[in-house]
Amino acid sequence: MKRIIKYTKRLFFLFILTMGCIVISNYIVKQTAKSKTFNTVSKLEKHKVGLVLGAVKTLSNGRINLYYKYRVDAAVALYKANKIDYILVSGDNGRKTYDEPSTFKDDLIKQGIPESKIYLDYAGFRTLDSVVRAKEIFGLTSFIVISQEFHNQRAIYLAKHHDINAVGFNAKDITGRYGLKTRLREYIAKTKAVVDIIFNVKPKFLGEKIKIV
């Protein structure tokens, strides 16, 4: 019985410690991004590049992923308002049958963005990779991150710790059950972002530099 009580106390302590780390990490990330994310195009200063963070286009049920759709819409809105000159799409292309950046490019072109104004980063496997590669590969030290607010907060936190001046334009968010599931996962993602900074985690790949003209 004493052994059971002992293990129960340890598990309880571990639970409290884990929850504390999650709460503190999320607070740090949100505070870092405070006043750096915007919902209105007119409130943003012009930047050379908008960095669109990748997402899958189609869900397993065959429906369009609204996170994807709203990011495309946000990028188009910024470009057409002359707030950015170029769009850099960073996403996962880890398999031959899966290509987030090219899918975004096709839909951006359909909405009137010139192909010459779109650059693709095929190694944006994680937000960390997308942000750091924007600097190390594409030479950017300032840009507008384009995603939902919770995602922009994390990207801005990562950018700050890599000496990048980033602000975020918040694409339309999603409510309901699907949105709730994403928000719950985001608590872990923000915690992971803080851990990555503490341990100086690097992108999976770097490579040759690409100049955005």
Legacy VTK file of the C-alpha trace (Angstrom):
# vtk DataFile Version 3.0
C-alpha trace
ASCII
DATASET POLYDATA
POINTS 213 float
0.000 0.000 0.000
2.815 2.400 0.885
4.414 1.710 -2.500
1.166 2.537 -4.306
0.851 5.803 -2.409
4.472 6.629 -3.195
3.995 6.069 -6.950
0.714 7.974 -6.918
2.436 10.977 -5.356
5.177 10.821 -7.975
2.675 10.640 -10.805
0.734 13.553 -9.330
3.908 15.606 -9.005
4.877 14.773 -12.597
1.407 15.783 -13.783
1.585 19.126 -11.972
5.082 19.759 -13.303
4.020 18.963 -16.874
0.941 21.175 -16.687
3.029 23.970 -15.214
5.508 23.762 -18.090
2.673 23.862 -20.625
1.001 26.881 -18.991
4.252 28.815 -18.615
5.397 28.023 -22.167
2.106 29.136 -23.673
2.200 32.344 -21.655
5.744 33.111 -22.842
4.889 32.523 -26.500
1.733 34.650 -26.366
3.476 37.487 -24.541
6.292 37.505 -27.086
3.756 37.904 -29.902
1.601 40.435 -28.073
0.718 43.418 -30.298
2.505 41.755 -33.244
-0.459 39.997 -34.856
-3.099 41.836 -36.855
-6.592 41.048 -38.098
-6.929 44.081 -40.358
-4.878 44.579 -43.533
-4.782 48.360 -43.197
-2.995 48.192 -39.835
0.027 46.403 -41.280
3.095 48.181 -42.540
4.345 47.077 -45.918
6.918 44.280 -46.071
8.741 42.795 -49.008
7.615 39.234 -48.276
4.701 37.420 -46.712
5.534 33.955 -45.369
2.605 31.550 -45.719
2.850 28.582 -43.371
1.843 25.339 -45.043
-1.166 23.131 -44.458
-2.800 20.188 -46.179
-5.502 21.244 -48.663
-7.894 18.322 -48.385
-8.985 16.530 -45.217
-9.357 12.764 -44.913
-13.106 13.123 -45.456
-12.490 14.813 -48.809
-13.505 18.285 -47.683
-11.376 21.382 -48.109
-9.242 22.234 -45.091
-10.484 25.665 -44.061
-7.174 26.488 -42.392
-5.605 26.093 -45.823
-8.325 28.064 -47.640
-8.227 30.978 -45.230
-4.424 31.212 -45.452
-4.651 31.451 -49.226
-7.320 34.144 -48.886
-5.183 36.078 -46.384
-2.108 35.997 -48.620
-4.131 37.209 -51.603
-5.652 40.021 -49.522
-2.215 41.251 -48.428
-0.788 41.138 -51.938
-3.737 42.915 -53.526
-3.610 45.596 -50.803
0.063 46.172 -51.743
1.245 45.168 -48.279
3.670 42.580 -49.675
5.548 42.285 -52.971
6.265 38.555 -52.800
4.775 35.459 -51.242
6.978 32.715 -49.820
5.076 29.487 -49.234
6.784 27.116 -46.818
5.461 23.615 -46.305
6.028 19.891 -46.320
7.106 18.074 -49.470
8.511 15.005 -47.767
6.789 12.542 -50.113
6.323 12.436 -53.870
2.556 12.372 -53.464
2.454 15.225 -50.944
3.421 18.771 -51.915
1.988 21.589 -49.816
3.951 24.478 -51.405
3.000 23.646 -55.007
-0.657 23.233 -54.050
-0.654 26.675 -52.461
1.076 28.100 -55.526
-1.577 26.735 -57.881
-4.402 28.235 -55.840
-2.623 31.578 -55.414
-2.193 31.828 -59.178
-5.894 31.022 -59.647
-6.674 34.030 -57.467
-4.569 36.380 -59.544
-1.117 36.282 -57.948
1.583 36.336 -60.665
3.718 33.206 -60.685
6.857 35.368 -60.662
5.818 36.746 -57.258
5.605 33.344 -55.584
8.556 31.499 -54.046
8.390 28.010 -52.595
10.211 26.409 -49.682
9.796 22.651 -49.929
11.494 21.891 -46.602
9.140 23.669 -44.210
8.433 20.493 -42.270
7.764 22.385 -39.055
7.133 26.016 -38.137
10.682 26.186 -36.819
12.037 25.056 -40.189
9.856 27.533 -42.090
10.909 30.510 -39.973
14.624 29.757 -39.773
14.900 28.796 -43.456
13.229 32.075 -44.422
16.292 33.754 -42.948
19.064 31.270 -43.707
17.983 30.244 -47.215
15.956 33.183 -48.492
17.875 35.951 -46.702
14.901 37.478 -44.898
15.271 39.227 -41.568
11.810 40.801 -41.665
8.490 39.499 -42.994
4.782 39.049 -42.372
3.760 35.581 -41.229
0.444 34.466 -42.714
-1.539 31.872 -40.769
-4.157 31.700 -38.023
-3.403 33.769 -34.923
-2.442 30.839 -32.679
0.065 29.710 -35.314
1.371 33.220 -35.947
2.103 33.610 -32.236
4.348 30.575 -32.289
6.098 31.657 -35.488
6.767 35.134 -34.082
8.206 33.650 -30.904
10.566 31.464 -32.923
11.464 34.368 -35.220
12.401 36.643 -32.329
14.851 34.093 -30.956
16.506 33.833 -34.367
16.907 37.620 -34.743
14.049 37.981 -37.213
11.613 40.883 -37.071
8.282 39.224 -37.825
4.675 40.283 -37.466
1.617 38.192 -38.214
-1.469 38.653 -40.342
-4.215 36.497 -38.902
-6.105 34.394 -41.393
-9.700 33.619 -40.471
-9.883 31.045 -37.692
-12.131 28.013 -37.293
-14.565 27.384 -34.466
-16.453 24.246 -33.475
-15.129 20.765 -32.749
-12.421 20.788 -35.409
-11.125 24.149 -34.242
-11.120 22.963 -30.625
-9.002 19.912 -31.468
-6.462 22.141 -33.197
-6.352 24.528 -30.250
-5.704 21.682 -27.813
-2.808 20.435 -29.951
-1.473 23.983 -30.062
-0.824 23.959 -26.312
1.673 21.169 -26.905
3.073 22.854 -30.029
3.811 26.079 -28.151
5.502 24.103 -25.386
7.579 22.288 -27.989
8.585 25.643 -29.511
9.969 26.812 -26.159
11.837 23.528 -25.719
13.287 23.878 -29.231
14.660 27.314 -28.363
16.089 26.119 -25.043
17.935 23.270 -26.749
18.797 25.291 -29.880
17.106 22.846 -32.260
17.993 23.374 -35.925
15.920 22.885 -39.099
15.998 19.420 -40.635
17.572 20.771 -43.835
19.258 23.956 -44.954
20.939 24.105 -48.370
21.747 26.582 -51.123
20.598 30.153 -50.741
17.758 31.491 -52.889
17.456 35.228 -53.474
14.013 36.761 -53.599
14.426 39.420 -56.277
LINES 1 214
213 0 1 2 3 4 5 6 7 8 9 10 11 12 13 14 15 16 17 18 19 20 21 22 23 24 25 26 27 28 29 30 31 32 33 34 35 36 37 38 39 40 41 42 43 44 45 46 47 48 49 50 51 52 53 54 55 56 57 58 59 60 61 62 63 64 65 66 67 68 69 70 71 72 73 74 75 76 77 78 79 80 81 82 83 84 85 86 87 88 89 90 91 92 93 94 95 96 97 98 99 100 101 102 103 104 105 106 107 108 109 110 111 112 113 114 115 116 117 118 119 120 121 122 123 124 125 126 127 128 129 130 131 132 133 134 135 136 137 138 139 140 141 142 143 144 145 146 147 148 149 150 151 152 153 154 155 156 157 158 159 160 161 162 163 164 165 166 167 168 169 170 171 172 173 174 175 176 177 178 179 180 181 182 183 184 185 186 187 188 189 190 191 192 193 194 195 196 197 198 199 200 201 202 203 204 205 206 207 208 209 210 211 212
